[in-house]
Amino acid sequence: MPQMQLPMFPVGVEHITAELAVKSENGRVVYFNGHMPVFSHSVEDTQSFKMITAQFCVNGNAKLAEISRTFGIPSITVKRAVKKYRELGPAGFYKERTKRSSTILIPEVVLSAQAMLNAGQEVRAIAESLGVKYETLKKAVSDGRLKKRV
């Protein structure tokens, strides 16, 4: 009886390399090394996708071009993920993005705007009197930095 060539893969997988394959079914993406699943995530989980594909590249299991070709994504996307993996590790893909602080709404402007809001003035009138864009004050009200009188 002839012996099968290793590695063997489950039916219906897409090969990334000769040793790695991927299969998507029932809303899950599963990565295989032969018959053994090595990682899985939901189809919508782009952070885990970027993390595992970057890990494959950094560990030497796959090349950037192989990941790009298999998944149909630009190579620059894979390069950015690899850079993030090297700098921050796997946790870098799951941490919350840092938001820029507002430099226009300094504490003095916020105090003045809040006092005017408490007095019942409209956001547009406050923006004009303080020399601040209307959208800036509107955003500050919507994200809770300023409280509008009810």
N, C-alpha and C positions, 0 to 999 in steps of 0.2 A: 504494500500500500504506500502511495507517495506521501511524503511528509509536507505539510503546509509551510510556506515561507512566513517567518515572523517579521514584523508585527502584523497581527490580524486586526481588522477594524469591524465594528458593527455595520450593518447594512444601512446605506443612505447617508453616509457621512461625506463631508467636503474635506479633502485633504489640504492641510496647510503646508506640511512638510511630509517627508516619508515616515516620520514618527508621530506627528501630531495631526489630529483631525478635529472637526467641529460638526455638531449636528444641532439643528433647531427643531423642536417639536413641543407642542402643547404649551407654548408661551415661555419655554425655557431654552437656553443655549447651553450645551454641554460640550466641553473640550475633552478629547480622548488622547491617551497615549496607548495605542493598541486597543484592547477591550476595556482598559481601566479608565474610568472618568477621573480627570484631574481637577476640574473646576466647573462650576455651573452658575448661571445667573439668569434673571428674567430678561426677556427680549428688550424691555424698555430701559434696563439698567445700563446706561452708557458709561457711567463711572467705573463699574466693575469690568465692562468690556475693555475700556482703555487701560485699566490697571493690569489685567491678565495678559493682554496682547503686548504691552510694554514689558511686562515681566518675562514673557517668552523671548523677546528681543534681547533684553539685558542679560539673561541667563544663557544666551546662545542657542536656545531651542529653535528659534525661527529668525529669519532676516526681515528687515523692514519691508523689503520688496515683496516677500511672501505674504506678509500680513496685509499689505496694501492690495495686492492682487486678489487674494482670497476673499476679502470683505468688500472690495470695491471702494476703498476710501483713499483720499489723497495721502501721499507719503509724508507730507508735512504734518498731517494730523498724527501719524504714528511717531514721527520725530519729536513732536512736542510732548506726547505722552511718555516717550522714553526719557526725555530730559526731566520731566516732572518726577518720574519714578527714580531716576538717579539722584536727584536733589532732595526729594522729600520721602521717598519710599512709598509703599502701598497706602499709608495713611493720607498722603497728599491728595489722593483722588477723592477722598470722602470728607475732607474738612470743608467747613463753610467758607465761601468766598468772602474776602475782606471788602468792605465798602469804603469808598472814599468819604472823608469827612467834608462837611460843607465849610467853605472858607468865606462865603458871602454872609451867611447868617452867624455873625460873631455874637457873643453874649449880649452886647449892648443893643444890637439890632433885634435880637430875639425878645429881650425885655420890653423894648419900645413897641414892637409888634404885638406882643401879648397884652400889654396895657391898652393898646388901641382896640384889639379884639374884645377885651373885657368891657370896653366902653361902648361896644356895639357897632363899631365901624366895619365896613365891608373890606374884604381882602384886597380887592382891586384898588380901593382908595388908599389903603395902608401901603401897598406896594408903591404907588405913585408918590406918596408923601415921604417915604423912606428911601426912595431911589433904588428900589430892589425890583427885579422882574416879578410879574404877577405869578408866573408858573413856579418860581422858587418858593414863594410864600404858600401857594396852593399845595405844593408838595409837602412842605413842612407841616401844614395842617393835616393833610391826609395821612402822613406817617406818624403823627402824634407828637411832634416836637413843639407844635403850637396847638392850643386848645381853643376851638371856636365856641363862643357863647351860644347856648341853646335857647 
